[in-house]
Amino acid sequence: MTRARRSVSPGAFDAVCFDFFDTLCVIDEGRYFEGQRAVAGMLGLPFDSFFRFWVEAGKAGQIGDFQTERDRFLHVLARLDREISGPLLTRAVALQQEVLLDATALHLDAEETLRALQRAPGYRTGLISNATSSAFLLFLNLRLPQFFHEILFSFQVGAMKPARQIYLLACQRLRVDPSRTLFIGDGGAQELDGARLAGMTAVKIHRQGVLELFRRGESRGWDRELNDLREILPDLGV
Ligand SMILES: [Mg+2]
């Protein structure tokens, strides 16, 4: 951890922004891979090549090149030089979504923290997530929209962490100053470095069992660290 630039204390912040994957929710790796094997099997595709192209298409999906999972599938099928019928594709898209919903759960400390912030007067809350369109349904399924004033998924806004743009857009939408905004994340995609460059105070949540496959670039600096999200509440006077 690099030296804290700012203390986290009541009255110092107007808004708290959260990362989604591995901060608020966790993906069960075993279930996820089992499900992906089932999707490849349904399509009659060898798992290894299907999954390689699926993961490869993830970044394009996160920046918004695919607005639906169906489009991501069509891209992967084109890469594999395969065509499948419309009804089968529809079933595969549905199964893929089911796999993600089934494999993902909220972290135990997430809901309590979000509820406490919701009850606390004055704090604005935002979500800043590098995600493909499948994350949106997951977010709904986990009943998270109620806790956020603004929700920024990279595939919708066309910008990804750690680019300053996505943090500044969140602050603009929340009508808060970055210097009075906390960003809390597990640190993947150099999101904490990006938050600091945008002028926010960065808070790292230490998480076990993160899915390494989707991690690209660890954050190098942050201002405060937590082992449980609830630890931030007293600092915020909540
Ligand atoms: Mg994360």
Boltz pocket constraint, residues with backbone or C-beta under 6 A from the ligand:
constraints:
  - pocket:
      binder: B
      contacts: [[A, 19], [A, 20], [A, 21], [A, 22], [A, 23], [A, 185], [A, 186], [A, 187], [A, 188]]
      max_distance: 6.0
